[in-house]
């Protein structure tokens, strides 16, 4: 799943526009981002740039135009423990797919193996 500070309509539009096969949830007010230590407030000069570029953060972020999250990727186990994380202040740098898949694979190694119920 993905989590965005945008209103649900914007998250749905994003999902449809890019034909995403996973849910995009809305974190209005960036409350979850704050809990993970990812939320930051845009300085005045950068907020002005966003405005000049046509980004209506006031509308799409439900009245929280200055608060944005750092992009982050987490692998969380069934008990809610973060088992792998990637965060970078440079929004153009994202987690590598191979690293995410390796982290997911490591969860499988930690799961108890099912015993075969077949008897000879």
Biopython code that builds the backbone (N, CA, C, O; Angstrom):
import numpy as np
from Bio.PDB.StructureBuilder import StructureBuilder

atoms = [
    (1, "UNK", "N", (0.838, -1.170, 0.000)),
    (1, "UNK", "CA", (0.000, 0.000, 0.000)),
    (1, "UNK", "C", (0.882, 1.232, 0.000)),
    (1, "UNK", "O", (2.063, 1.170, 0.343)),
    (2, "UNK", "N", (0.301, 2.335, -0.384)),
    (2, "UNK", "CA", (0.988, 3.625, -0.325)),
    (2, "UNK", "C", (0.158, 4.540, 0.559)),
    (2, "UNK", "O", (-1.055, 4.366, 0.684)),
    (3, "UNK", "N", (0.809, 5.505, 1.165)),
    (3, "UNK", "CA", (0.130, 6.475, 2.018)),
    (3, "UNK", "C", (0.505, 7.868, 1.521)),
    (3, "UNK", "O", (1.679, 8.163, 1.298)),
    (4, "UNK", "N", (-0.503, 8.718, 1.351)),
    (4, "UNK", "CA", (-0.309, 10.058, 0.795)),
    (4, "UNK", "C", (-1.003, 11.076, 1.695)),
    (4, "UNK", "O", (-2.006, 10.754, 2.333)),
    (5, "UNK", "N", (-0.477, 12.315, 1.755)),
    (5, "UNK", "CA", (-1.168, 13.339, 2.530)),
    (5, "UNK", "C", (-2.371, 13.928, 1.791)),
    (5, "UNK", "O", (-3.057, 14.803, 2.318)),
    (6, "UNK", "N", (-2.621, 13.457, 0.591)),
    (6, "UNK", "CA", (-3.688, 14.014, -0.230)),
    (6, "UNK", "C", (-5.058, 13.500, 0.190)),
    (6, "UNK", "O", (-5.185, 12.439, 0.802)),
    (7, "UNK", "N", (-6.079, 14.279, -0.152)),
    (7, "UNK", "CA", (-7.452, 13.885, 0.131)),
    (7, "UNK", "C", (-7.780, 12.605, -0.647)),
    (7, "UNK", "O", (-7.148, 12.326, -1.667)),
    (8, "UNK", "N", (-8.765, 11.822, -0.174)),
    (8, "UNK", "CA", (-9.087, 10.547, -0.845)),
    (8, "UNK", "C", (-9.359, 10.676, -2.340)),
    (8, "UNK", "O", (-8.954, 9.801, -3.106)),
    (9, "UNK", "N", (-10.031, 11.738, -2.779)),
    (9, "UNK", "CA", (-10.296, 11.901, -4.218)),
    (9, "UNK", "C", (-9.006, 12.000, -5.015)),
    (9, "UNK", "O", (-8.914, 11.449, -6.112)),
    (10, "UNK", "N", (-8.013, 12.691, -4.481)),
    (10, "UNK", "CA", (-6.725, 12.820, -5.168)),
    (10, "UNK", "C", (-5.983, 11.482, -5.178)),
    (10, "UNK", "O", (-5.347, 11.128, -6.171)),
    (11, "UNK", "N", (-6.068, 10.741, -4.066)),
    (11, "UNK", "CA", (-5.431, 9.427, -4.015)),
    (11, "UNK", "C", (-6.066, 8.484, -5.026)),
    (11, "UNK", "O", (-5.369, 7.711, -5.683)),
    (12, "UNK", "N", (-7.390, 8.547, -5.154)),
    (12, "UNK", "CA", (-8.094, 7.714, -6.126)),
    (12, "UNK", "C", (-7.694, 8.105, -7.550)),
    (12, "UNK", "O", (-7.471, 7.237, -8.394)),
    (13, "UNK", "N", (-7.605, 9.398, -7.814)),
    (13, "UNK", "CA", (-7.194, 9.865, -9.135)),
    (13, "UNK", "C", (-5.796, 9.351, -9.471)),
    (13, "UNK", "O", (-5.542, 8.906, -10.590)),
    (14, "UNK", "N", (-4.898, 9.416, -8.498)),
    (14, "UNK", "CA", (-3.532, 8.919, -8.686)),
    (14, "UNK", "C", (-3.548, 7.422, -8.997)),
    (14, "UNK", "O", (-2.841, 6.962, -9.894)),
    (15, "UNK", "N", (-4.346, 6.676, -8.262)),
    (15, "UNK", "CA", (-4.459, 5.231, -8.464)),
    (15, "UNK", "C", (-4.956, 4.918, -9.874)),
    (15, "UNK", "O", (-4.406, 4.056, -10.560)),
    (16, "UNK", "N", (-5.995, 5.624, -10.293)),
    (16, "UNK", "CA", (-6.569, 5.389, -11.621)),
    (16, "UNK", "C", (-5.625, 5.847, -12.729)),
    (16, "UNK", "O", (-5.448, 5.142, -13.722)),
    (17, "UNK", "N", (-5.016, 7.024, -12.565)),
    (17, "UNK", "CA", (-4.135, 7.587, -13.596)),
    (17, "UNK", "C", (-2.966, 6.659, -13.904)),
    (17, "UNK", "O", (-2.574, 6.503, -15.060)),
    (18, "UNK", "N", (-2.413, 6.044, -12.861)),
    (18, "UNK", "CA", (-1.241, 5.193, -13.040)),
    (18, "UNK", "C", (-1.579, 3.701, -13.006)),
    (18, "UNK", "O", (-0.679, 2.862, -12.976)),
    (19, "UNK", "N", (-2.881, 3.368, -13.010)),
    (19, "UNK", "CA", (-3.350, 1.981, -12.989)),
    (19, "UNK", "C", (-2.634, 1.172, -11.905)),
    (19, "UNK", "O", (-2.135, 0.076, -12.158)),
    (20, "UNK", "N", (-2.592, 1.728, -10.706)),
    (20, "UNK", "CA", (-1.905, 1.061, -9.598)),
    (20, "UNK", "C", (-2.681, -0.169, -9.150)),
    (20, "UNK", "O", (-3.911, -0.173, -9.130)),
    (21, "UNK", "N", (-1.952, -1.198, -8.795)),
    (21, "UNK", "CA", (-2.589, -2.445, -8.360)),
    (21, "UNK", "C", (-2.582, -2.572, -6.839)),
    (21, "UNK", "O", (-2.789, -3.658, -6.298)),
    (22, "UNK", "N", (-2.343, -1.454, -6.155)),
    (22, "UNK", "CA", (-2.351, -1.454, -4.692)),
    (22, "UNK", "C", (-3.120, -0.226, -4.216)),
    (22, "UNK", "O", (-3.346, 0.715, -4.977)),
    (23, "UNK", "N", (-3.513, -0.250, -2.955)),
    (23, "UNK", "CA", (-4.279, 0.845, -2.381)),
    (23, "UNK", "C", (-3.381, 2.047, -2.095)),
    (23, "UNK", "O", (-2.225, 1.896, -1.699)),
    (24, "UNK", "N", (-3.937, 3.246, -2.302)),
    (24, "UNK", "CA", (-3.288, 4.487, -1.889)),
    (24, "UNK", "C", (-4.196, 5.093, -0.822)),
    (24, "UNK", "O", (-5.303, 5.548, -1.112)),
    (25, "UNK", "N", (-3.711, 5.089, 0.404)),
    (25, "UNK", "CA", (-4.482, 5.585, 1.538)),
    (25, "UNK", "C", (-4.159, 7.048, 1.796)),
    (25, "UNK", "O", (-3.075, 7.521, 1.455)),
    (26, "UNK", "N", (-5.099, 7.761, 2.398)),
    (26, "UNK", "CA", (-4.918, 9.182, 2.689)),
    (26, "UNK", "C", (-4.547, 9.387, 4.150)),
    (26, "UNK", "O", (-5.187, 8.844, 5.050)),
    (27, "UNK", "N", (-3.506, 10.177, 4.372)),
    (27, "UNK", "CA", (-3.038, 10.560, 5.700)),
    (27, "UNK", "C", (-3.266, 12.061, 5.859)),
    (27, "UNK", "O", (-2.329, 12.859, 5.811)),
    (28, "UNK", "N", (-4.538, 12.425, 6.048)),
    (28, "UNK", "CA", (-4.877, 13.844, 6.133)),
    (28, "UNK", "C", (-4.186, 14.484, 7.329)),
    (28, "UNK", "O", (-4.241, 13.972, 8.447)),
    (29, "UNK", "N", (-3.541, 15.600, 7.073)),
    (29, "UNK", "CA", (-2.803, 16.290, 8.120)),
    (29, "UNK", "C", (-1.439, 15.684, 8.394)),
    (29, "UNK", "O", (-0.711, 16.156, 9.267)),
    (30, "UNK", "N", (-1.089, 14.645, 7.658)),
    (30, "UNK", "CA", (0.208, 13.960, 7.796)),
    (30, "UNK", "C", (0.450, 13.416, 9.209)),
    (30, "UNK", "O", (1.587, 13.382, 9.680)),
    (31, "UNK", "N", (-0.619, 12.995, 9.875)),
    (31, "UNK", "CA", (-0.488, 12.460, 11.238)),
    (31, "UNK", "C", (0.403, 11.221, 11.287)),
    (31, "UNK", "O", (1.256, 11.107, 12.168)),
    (32, "UNK", "N", (0.212, 10.295, 10.350)),
    (32, "UNK", "CA", (1.023, 9.072, 10.324)),
    (32, "UNK", "C", (2.468, 9.430, 9.988)),
    (32, "UNK", "O", (3.401, 8.912, 10.602)),
    (33, "UNK", "N", (2.648, 10.318, 9.011)),
    (33, "UNK", "CA", (4.007, 10.751, 8.649)),
    (33, "UNK", "C", (4.711, 11.354, 9.863)),
    (33, "UNK", "O", (5.906, 11.134, 10.060)),
    (34, "UNK", "N", (3.981, 12.109, 10.672)),
    (34, "UNK", "CA", (4.577, 12.690, 11.877)),
    (34, "UNK", "C", (4.979, 11.603, 12.866)),
    (34, "UNK", "O", (6.040, 11.684, 13.485)),
    (35, "UNK", "N", (4.133, 10.583, 13.016)),
    (35, "UNK", "CA", (4.455, 9.490, 13.936)),
    (35, "UNK", "C", (5.715, 8.743, 13.508)),
    (35, "UNK", "O", (6.456, 8.243, 14.353)),
    (36, "UNK", "N", (5.958, 8.665, 12.218)),
    (36, "UNK", "CA", (7.152, 7.995, 11.695)),
    (36, "UNK", "C", (8.345, 8.958, 11.573)),
    (36, "UNK", "O", (9.423, 8.554, 11.139)),
    (37, "UNK", "N", (8.153, 10.212, 11.951)),
    (37, "UNK", "CA", (9.232, 11.194, 11.874)),
    (37, "UNK", "C", (9.536, 11.643, 10.464)),
    (37, "UNK", "O", (10.661, 12.048, 10.172)),
    (38, "UNK", "N", (8.548, 11.579, 9.579)),
    (38, "UNK", "CA", (8.761, 11.883, 8.168)),
    (38, "UNK", "C", (8.191, 13.229, 7.737)),
    (38, "UNK", "O", (8.521, 13.708, 6.652)),
    (39, "UNK", "N", (7.344, 13.853, 8.556)),
    (39, "UNK", "CA", (6.669, 15.087, 8.153)),
    (39, "UNK", "C", (7.592, 16.295, 8.311)),
    (39, "UNK", "O", (8.369, 16.385, 9.262)),
    (40, "UNK", "N", (7.487, 17.210, 7.365)),
    (40, "UNK", "CA", (8.224, 18.468, 7.453)),
    (40, "UNK", "C", (7.351, 19.569, 6.866)),
    (40, "UNK", "O", (6.457, 19.304, 6.063)),
    (41, "UNK", "N", (7.616, 20.795, 7.272)),
    (41, "UNK", "CA", (6.881, 21.940, 6.754)),
    (41, "UNK", "C", (7.722, 22.661, 5.714)),
    (41, "UNK", "O", (8.904, 22.930, 5.927)),
    (42, "UNK", "N", (7.094, 22.968, 4.586)),
    (42, "UNK", "CA", (7.775, 23.698, 3.523)),
    (42, "UNK", "C", (8.104, 25.113, 3.989)),
    (42, "UNK", "O", (7.259, 25.770, 4.597)),
    (43, "UNK", "N", (9.316, 25.592, 3.716)),
    (43, "UNK", "CA", (9.625, 26.997, 4.002)),
    (43, "UNK", "C", (8.866, 27.891, 3.019)),
    (43, "UNK", "O", (8.443, 27.436, 1.957)),
    (44, "UNK", "N", (8.698, 29.161, 3.379)),
    (44, "UNK", "CA", (7.922, 30.101, 2.563)),
    (44, "UNK", "C", (8.365, 30.148, 1.107)),
    (44, "UNK", "O", (7.529, 30.138, 0.204)),
    (45, "UNK", "N", (9.686, 30.200, 0.871)),
    (45, "UNK", "CA", (10.164, 30.339, -0.508)),
    (45, "UNK", "C", (9.839, 29.100, -1.342)),
    (45, "UNK", "O", (9.501, 29.220, -2.520)),
    (46, "UNK", "N", (9.938, 27.922, -0.749)),
    (46, "UNK", "CA", (9.624, 26.694, -1.487)),
    (46, "UNK", "C", (8.118, 26.549, -1.692)),
    (46, "UNK", "O", (7.678, 26.065, -2.736)),
    (47, "UNK", "N", (7.333, 26.960, -0.714)),
    (47, "UNK", "CA", (5.872, 26.931, -0.871)),
    (47, "UNK", "C", (5.452, 27.845, -2.021)),
    (47, "UNK", "O", (4.526, 27.522, -2.765)),
    (48, "UNK", "N", (6.131, 28.985, -2.168)),
    (48, "UNK", "CA", (5.831, 29.902, -3.273)),
    (48, "UNK", "C", (6.141, 29.246, -4.615)),
    (48, "UNK", "O", (5.402, 29.432, -5.582)),
    (49, "UNK", "N", (7.227, 28.481, -4.681)),
    (49, "UNK", "CA", (7.583, 27.771, -5.918)),
    (49, "UNK", "C", (6.504, 26.750, -6.259)),
    (49, "UNK", "O", (6.076, 26.664, -7.410)),
    (50, "UNK", "N", (6.062, 25.980, -5.274)),
    (50, "UNK", "CA", (4.990, 25.011, -5.512)),
    (50, "UNK", "C", (3.760, 25.720, -6.064)),
    (50, "UNK", "O", (3.130, 25.239, -7.005)),
    (51, "UNK", "N", (3.419, 26.871, -5.472)),
    (51, "UNK", "CA", (2.258, 27.631, -5.940)),
    (51, "UNK", "C", (2.415, 28.104, -7.372)),
    (51, "UNK", "O", (1.475, 28.015, -8.162)),
    (52, "UNK", "N", (3.596, 28.606, -7.715)),
    (52, "UNK", "CA", (3.844, 29.081, -9.082)),
    (52, "UNK", "C", (3.789, 27.937, -10.092)),
    (52, "UNK", "O", (3.438, 28.149, -11.253)),
    (53, "UNK", "N", (4.134, 26.725, -9.652)),
    (53, "UNK", "CA", (4.095, 25.570, -10.548)),
    (53, "UNK", "C", (2.694, 24.969, -10.671)),
    (53, "UNK", "O", (2.484, 24.010, -11.412)),
    (54, "UNK", "N", (1.735, 25.548, -9.932)),
    (54, "UNK", "CA", (0.352, 25.105, -10.050)),
    (54, "UNK", "C", (-0.064, 24.005, -9.089)),
    (54, "UNK", "O", (-1.135, 23.419, -9.249)),
    (55, "UNK", "N", (0.755, 23.719, -8.103)),
    (55, "UNK", "CA", (0.382, 22.714, -7.107)),
    (55, "UNK", "C", (-0.494, 23.368, -6.041)),
    (55, "UNK", "O", (-0.020, 24.208, -5.276)),
    (56, "UNK", "N", (-1.756, 22.990, -5.991)),
    (56, "UNK", "CA", (-2.687, 23.552, -5.017)),
    (56, "UNK", "C", (-2.673, 22.679, -3.764)),
    (56, "UNK", "O", (-3.610, 21.925, -3.501)),
    (57, "UNK", "N", (-1.587, 22.799, -2.999)),
    (57, "UNK", "CA", (-1.436, 21.957, -1.812)),
    (57, "UNK", "C", (-2.507, 22.233, -0.768)),
    (57, "UNK", "O", (-2.868, 21.340, -0.002)),
    (58, "UNK", "N", (-3.018, 23.453, -0.728)),
    (58, "UNK", "CA", (-4.104, 23.784, 0.208)),
    (58, "UNK", "C", (-5.305, 22.876, -0.052)),
    (58, "UNK", "O", (-5.904, 22.357, 0.889)),
    (59, "UNK", "N", (-5.658, 22.684, -1.315)),
    (59, "UNK", "CA", (-6.823, 21.869, -1.672)),
    (59, "UNK", "C", (-6.520, 20.383, -1.558)),
    (59, "UNK", "O", (-7.255, 19.660, -0.885)),
    (60, "UNK", "N", (-5.456, 19.912, -2.199)),
    (60, "UNK", "CA", (-5.222, 18.466, -2.263)),
    (60, "UNK", "C", (-4.766, 17.875, -0.929)),
    (60, "UNK", "O", (-4.907, 16.673, -0.703)),
    (61, "UNK", "N", (-4.221, 18.715, -0.046)),
    (61, "UNK", "CA", (-3.790, 18.219, 1.265)),
    (61, "UNK", "C", (-4.738, 18.657, 2.376)),
    (61, "UNK", "O", (-4.346, 18.749, 3.539)),
    (62, "UNK", "N", (-5.976, 18.924, 2.009)),
    (62, "UNK", "CA", (-7.060, 19.185, 2.964)),
    (62, "UNK", "C", (-6.715, 20.266, 3.983)),
    (62, "UNK", "O", (-6.890, 20.073, 5.186)),
    (63, "UNK", "N", (-6.223, 21.405, 3.495)),
    (63, "UNK", "CA", (-5.959, 22.518, 4.386)),
    (63, "UNK", "C", (-4.623, 22.462, 5.105)),
    (63, "UNK", "O", (-4.378, 23.260, 6.010)),
    (64, "UNK", "N", (-3.760, 21.541, 4.723)),
    (64, "UNK", "CA", (-2.418, 21.435, 5.305)),
    (64, "UNK", "C", (-1.384, 21.645, 4.197)),
    (64, "UNK", "O", (-0.659, 20.715, 3.843)),
    (65, "UNK", "N", (-1.314, 22.859, 3.651)),
    (65, "UNK", "CA", (-0.501, 23.075, 2.457)),
    (65, "UNK", "C", (1.002, 23.037, 2.687)),
    (65, "UNK", "O", (1.767, 22.866, 1.738)),
    (66, "UNK", "N", (1.421, 23.189, 3.891)),
    (66, "UNK", "CA", (2.856, 23.272, 4.144)),
    (66, "UNK", "C", (3.467, 21.978, 4.656)),
    (66, "UNK", "O", (4.688, 21.824, 4.634)),
    (67, "UNK", "N", (2.650, 21.055, 5.113)),
    (67, "UNK", "CA", (3.179, 19.820, 5.695)),
    (67, "UNK", "C", (3.220, 18.726, 4.640)),
    (67, "UNK", "O", (2.194, 18.368, 4.061)),
    (68, "UNK", "N", (4.417, 18.197, 4.394)),
    (68, "UNK", "CA", (4.618, 17.116, 3.431)),
    (68, "UNK", "C", (5.440, 16.016, 4.093)),
    (68, "UNK", "O", (6.163, 16.273, 5.056)),
    (69, "UNK", "N", (5.331, 14.785, 3.578)),
    (69, "UNK", "CA", (6.162, 13.701, 4.112)),
    (69, "UNK", "C", (7.408, 13.484, 3.254)),
    (69, "UNK", "O", (7.399, 13.724, 2.047)),
    (70, "UNK", "N", (8.465, 13.032, 3.894)),
    (70, "UNK", "CA", (9.601, 12.512, 3.137)),
    (70, "UNK", "C", (9.159, 11.187, 2.536)),
    (70, "UNK", "O", (8.423, 10.444, 3.185)),
    (71, "UNK", "N", (9.582, 10.866, 1.319)),
    (71, "UNK", "CA", (9.248, 9.550, 0.780)),
    (71, "UNK", "C", (9.984, 8.470, 1.571)),
    (71, "UNK", "O", (11.163, 8.615, 1.896)),
    (72, "UNK", "N", (9.287, 7.411, 1.869)),
    (72, "UNK", "CA", (9.874, 6.321, 2.656)),
    (72, "UNK", "C", (9.247, 5.004, 2.231)),
    (72, "UNK", "O", (8.121, 4.966, 1.736)),
    (73, "UNK", "N", (9.985, 3.937, 2.431)),
    (73, "UNK", "CA", (9.486, 2.586, 2.159)),
    (73, "UNK", "C", (9.772, 1.748, 3.392)),
    (73, "UNK", "O", (10.881, 1.757, 3.925)),
    (74, "UNK", "N", (8.753, 1.025, 3.835)),
    (74, "UNK", "CA", (8.900, 0.159, 5.001)),
    (74, "UNK", "C", (8.413, -1.241, 4.671)),
    (74, "UNK", "O", (7.459, -1.420, 3.915)),
    (75, "UNK", "N", (9.077, -2.224, 5.244)),
    (75, "UNK", "CA", (8.575, -3.592, 5.257)),
    (75, "UNK", "C", (8.236, -3.863, 6.716)),
    (75, "UNK", "O", (9.099, -3.821, 7.593)),
    (76, "UNK", "N", (6.959, -4.142, 6.951)),
    (76, "UNK", "CA", (6.450, -4.315, 8.307)),
    (76, "UNK", "C", (5.923, -5.739, 8.436)),
    (76, "UNK", "O", (5.161, -6.208, 7.591)),
    (77, "UNK", "N", (6.336, -6.423, 9.503)),
    (77, "UNK", "CA", (5.895, -7.814, 9.666)),
    (77, "UNK", "C", (4.473, -7.871, 10.224)),
    (77, "UNK", "O", (3.871, -6.839, 10.524)),
    (78, "UNK", "N", (3.950, -9.072, 10.356)),
    (78, "UNK", "CA", (2.562, -9.268, 10.799)),
    (78, "UNK", "C", (2.319, -8.773, 12.225)),
    (78, "UNK", "O", (1.176, -8.519, 12.604)),
    (79, "UNK", "N", (3.377, -8.634, 13.010)),
    (79, "UNK", "CA", (3.247, -8.135, 14.378)),
    (79, "UNK", "C", (3.359, -6.617, 14.446)),
    (79, "UNK", "O", (3.261, -6.036, 15.527)),
    (80, "UNK", "N", (3.564, -5.967, 13.293)),
    (80, "UNK", "CA", (3.659, -4.521, 13.245)),
    (80, "UNK", "C", (5.061, -3.981, 13.459)),
    (80, "UNK", "O", (5.238, -2.769, 13.582)),
    (81, "UNK", "N", (6.065, -4.851, 13.508)),
    (81, "UNK", "CA", (7.445, -4.407, 13.685)),
    (81, "UNK", "C", (8.052, -4.034, 12.330)),
    (81, "UNK", "O", (7.898, -4.763, 11.350)),
    (82, "UNK", "N", (8.735, -2.906, 12.287)),
    (82, "UNK", "CA", (9.429, -2.499, 11.068)),
    (82, "UNK", "C", (10.662, -3.385, 10.932)),
    (82, "UNK", "O", (11.538, -3.393, 11.796)),
    (83, "UNK", "N", (10.714, -4.126, 9.837)),
    (83, "UNK", "CA", (11.824, -5.052, 9.609)),
    (83, "UNK", "C", (12.854, -4.504, 8.629)),
    (83, "UNK", "O", (13.995, -4.964, 8.587)),
    (84, "UNK", "N", (12.434, -3.515, 7.843)),
    (84, "UNK", "CA", (13.347, -2.896, 6.874)),
    (84, "UNK", "C", (12.792, -1.512, 6.557)),
    (84, "UNK", "O", (11.578, -1.328, 6.470)),
    (85, "UNK", "N", (13.685, -0.540, 6.385)),
    (85, "UNK", "CA", (13.233, 0.819, 6.083)),
    (85, "UNK", "C", (14.199, 1.506, 5.128)),
    (85, "UNK", "O", (15.404, 1.253, 5.142)),
    (86, "UNK", "N", (13.648, 2.363, 4.317)),
    (86, "UNK", "CA", (14.447, 3.213, 3.432)),
    (86, "UNK", "C", (13.830, 4.604, 3.454)),
    (86, "UNK", "O", (12.652, 4.769, 3.135)),
    (87, "UNK", "N", (14.616, 5.599, 3.827)),
    (87, "UNK", "CA", (14.184, 6.997, 3.844)),
    (87, "UNK", "C", (15.339, 7.825, 3.296)),
    (87, "UNK", "O", (16.498, 7.619, 3.655)),
    (88, "UNK", "N", (15.001, 8.761, 2.424)),
    (88, "UNK", "CA", (16.030, 9.645, 1.886)),
    (88, "UNK", "C", (15.410, 11.026, 1.707)),
    (88, "UNK", "O", (14.326, 11.151, 1.136)),
    (89, "UNK", "N", (16.088, 12.057, 2.188)),
    (89, "UNK", "CA", (15.572, 13.420, 2.077)),
    (89, "UNK", "C", (15.461, 13.871, 0.618)),
    (89, "UNK", "O", (14.690, 14.781, 0.312)),
    (90, "UNK", "N", (16.214, 13.252, -0.272)),
    (90, "UNK", "CA", (16.131, 13.549, -1.700)),
    (90, "UNK", "C", (14.965, 12.744, -2.280)),
    (90, "UNK", "O", (15.064, 11.530, -2.464)),
    (91, "UNK", "N", (13.868, 13.436, -2.564)),
    (91, "UNK", "CA", (12.665, 12.738, -3.020)),
    (91, "UNK", "C", (12.857, 11.988, -4.339)),
    (91, "UNK", "O", (12.026, 11.152, -4.691)),
    (92, "UNK", "N", (13.921, 12.266, -5.064)),
    (92, "UNK", "CA", (14.156, 11.557, -6.328)),
    (92, "UNK", "C", (14.867, 10.224, -6.116)),
    (92, "UNK", "O", (14.973, 9.422, -7.043)),
    (93, "UNK", "N", (15.349, 9.988, -4.909)),
    (93, "UNK", "CA", (16.032, 8.732, -4.598)),
    (93, "UNK", "C", (15.054, 7.825, -3.864)),
    (93, "UNK", "O", (14.582, 8.156, -2.777)),
    (94, "UNK", "N", (14.759, 6.698, -4.458)),
    (94, "UNK", "CA", (13.773, 5.772, -3.891)),
    (94, "UNK", "C", (14.426, 4.416, -3.636)),
    (94, "UNK", "O", (15.506, 4.121, -4.148)),
    (95, "UNK", "N", (13.758, 3.614, -2.847)),
    (95, "UNK", "CA", (14.249, 2.268, -2.544)),
    (95, "UNK", "C", (14.313, 1.449, -3.829)),
    (95, "UNK", "O", (13.469, 1.588, -4.715)),
    (96, "UNK", "N", (15.319, 0.602, -3.912)),
    (96, "UNK", "CA", (15.460, -0.286, -5.067)),
    (96, "UNK", "C", (14.518, -1.477, -4.906)),
    (96, "UNK", "O", (14.371, -2.025, -3.813)),
    (97, "UNK", "N", (13.892, -1.864, -5.996)),
    (97, "UNK", "CA", (12.955, -2.999, -5.970)),
    (97, "UNK", "C", (13.612, -4.264, -5.424)),
    (97, "UNK", "O", (13.006, -4.999, -4.645)),
    (98, "UNK", "N", (14.848, -4.510, -5.836)),
    (98, "UNK", "CA", (15.554, -5.722, -5.391)),
    (98, "UNK", "C", (15.735, -5.725, -3.875)),
    (98, "UNK", "O", (15.634, -6.775, -3.239)),
    (99, "UNK", "N", (16.003, -4.552, -3.293)),
    (99, "UNK", "CA", (16.168, -4.460, -1.845)),
    (99, "UNK", "C", (14.851, -4.709, -1.120)),
    (99, "UNK", "O", (14.823, -5.371, -0.082)),
    (100, "UNK", "N", (13.770, -4.181, -1.664)),
    (100, "UNK", "CA", (12.451, -4.400, -1.065)),
    (100, "UNK", "C", (12.092, -5.881, -1.126)),
    (100, "UNK", "O", (11.636, -6.456, -0.137)),
    (101, "UNK", "N", (12.299, -6.494, -2.285)),
    (101, "UNK", "CA", (11.987, -7.917, -2.434)),
    (101, "UNK", "C", (12.836, -8.776, -1.498)),
    (101, "UNK", "O", (12.338, -9.749, -0.932)),
    (102, "UNK", "N", (14.106, -8.428, -1.331)),
    (102, "UNK", "CA", (14.966, -9.178, -0.407)),
    (102, "UNK", "C", (14.448, -9.049, 1.021)),
    (102, "UNK", "O", (14.463, -10.019, 1.779)),
    (103, "UNK", "N", (13.991, -7.858, 1.388)),
    (103, "UNK", "CA", (13.436, -7.658, 2.734)),
    (103, "UNK", "C", (12.163, -8.471, 2.923)),
    (103, "UNK", "O", (11.941, -9.046, 3.989)),
    (104, "UNK", "N", (11.330, -8.519, 1.896)),
    (104, "UNK", "CA", (10.112, -9.333, 1.962)),
    (104, "UNK", "C", (10.454, -10.818, 2.044)),
    (104, "UNK", "O", (9.833, -11.565, 2.800)),
    (105, "UNK", "N", (11.444, -11.237, 1.263)),
    (105, "UNK", "CA", (11.882, -12.634, 1.311)),
    (105, "UNK", "C", (12.380, -13.004, 2.699)),
    (105, "UNK", "O", (12.155, -14.122, 3.162)),
    (106, "UNK", "N", (13.057, -12.070, 3.369)),
    (106, "UNK", "CA", (13.580, -12.367, 4.699)),
    (106, "UNK", "C", (12.447, -12.589, 5.694)),
    (106, "UNK", "O", (12.618, -13.320, 6.670)),
    (107, "UNK", "N", (11.306, -11.976, 5.464)),
    (107, "UNK", "CA", (10.147, -12.225, 6.330)),
    (107, "UNK", "C", (9.686, -13.661, 6.192)),
    (107, "UNK", "O", (9.305, -14.296, 7.175)),
    (108, "UNK", "N", (9.722, -14.168, 4.978)),
    (108, "UNK", "CA", (9.326, -15.557, 4.745)),
    (108, "UNK", "C", (10.222, -16.520, 5.483)),
    (108, "UNK", "O", (9.755, -17.558, 5.952)),
    (109, "UNK", "N", (11.507, -16.202, 5.599)),
    (109, "UNK", "CA", (12.452, -17.061, 6.315)),
    (109, "UNK", "C", (12.149, -17.069, 7.806)),
    (109, "UNK", "O", (12.473, -18.028, 8.506)),
    (110, "UNK", "N", (11.521, -15.989, 8.295)),
    (110, "UNK", "CA", (11.215, -15.889, 9.718)),
    (110, "UNK", "C", (9.865, -16.494, 10.086)),
    (110, "UNK", "O", (9.550, -16.640, 11.267)),
    (111, "UNK", "N", (9.071, -16.844, 9.082)),
    (111, "UNK", "CA", (7.760, -17.423, 9.362)),
    (111, "UNK", "C", (7.892, -18.910, 9.656)),
    (111, "UNK", "O", (8.721, -19.588, 9.049)),
    (112, "UNK", "N", (7.089, -19.421, 10.574)),
    (112, "UNK", "CA", (7.148, -20.864, 10.840)),
    (112, "UNK", "C", (6.709, -21.632, 9.601)),
    (112, "UNK", "O", (5.750, -21.250, 8.930)),
    (113, "UNK", "N", (7.388, -22.670, 9.316)),
    (113, "UNK", "CA", (7.050, -23.507, 8.154)),
    (113, "UNK", "C", (5.839, -24.365, 8.503)),
    (113, "UNK", "O", (5.735, -24.895, 9.609)),
    (114, "UNK", "N", (4.947, -24.489, 7.563)),
    (114, "UNK", "CA", (3.777, -25.358, 7.759)),
    (114, "UNK", "C", (4.216, -26.796, 7.588)),
    (114, "UNK", "O", (4.977, -27.140, 6.684)),
    (115, "UNK", "N", (3.728, -27.598, 8.458)),
    (115, "UNK", "CA", (4.027, -29.025, 8.337)),
    (115, "UNK", "C", (3.046, -29.660, 7.374)),
    (115, "UNK", "O", (1.862, -29.322, 7.348)),
    (116, "UNK", "N", (3.546, -30.557, 6.608)),
    (116, "UNK", "CA", (2.699, -31.255, 5.662)),
    (116, "UNK", "C", (1.741, -32.156, 6.429)),
    (116, "UNK", "O", (2.137, -32.876, 7.346)),
    (117, "UNK", "N", (0.468, -32.101, 6.033)),
    (117, "UNK", "CA", (-0.505, -32.961, 6.714)),
    (117, "UNK", "C", (-0.702, -34.265, 5.941)),
    (117, "UNK", "O", (-1.474, -35.128, 6.358)),
    (118, "UNK", "N", (-0.006, -34.403, 4.821)),
    (118, "UNK", "CA", (-0.131, -35.634, 4.038)),
    (118, "UNK", "C", (0.577, -36.785, 4.754)),
    (118, "UNK", "O", (1.680, -36.630, 5.280)),
    (119, "UNK", "N", (-0.067, -37.906, 4.757)),
    (119, "UNK", "CA", (0.527, -39.088, 5.387)),
    (119, "UNK", "C", (0.675, -40.186, 4.331)),
    (119, "UNK", "O", (-0.160, -40.329, 3.438)),
    (120, "UNK", "N", (1.730, -40.936, 4.453)),
    (120, "UNK", "CA", (1.974, -42.003, 3.492)),
    (120, "UNK", "C", (1.188, -43.236, 3.838)),
    (120, "UNK", "O", (1.272, -44.240, 3.131)),
]
sb = StructureBuilder()
sb.init_structure("model")
sb.init_model(0)
sb.init_chain("A")
sb.init_seg("    ")
for serial, (resi, resn, name, xyz) in enumerate(atoms, 1):
    if name == "N":
        sb.init_residue(resn, " ", resi, " ")
    sb.init_atom(name, np.array(xyz, "f"), 0.0, 1.0, " ", f" {name:<3s}", serial, name[0])
structure = sb.get_structure()
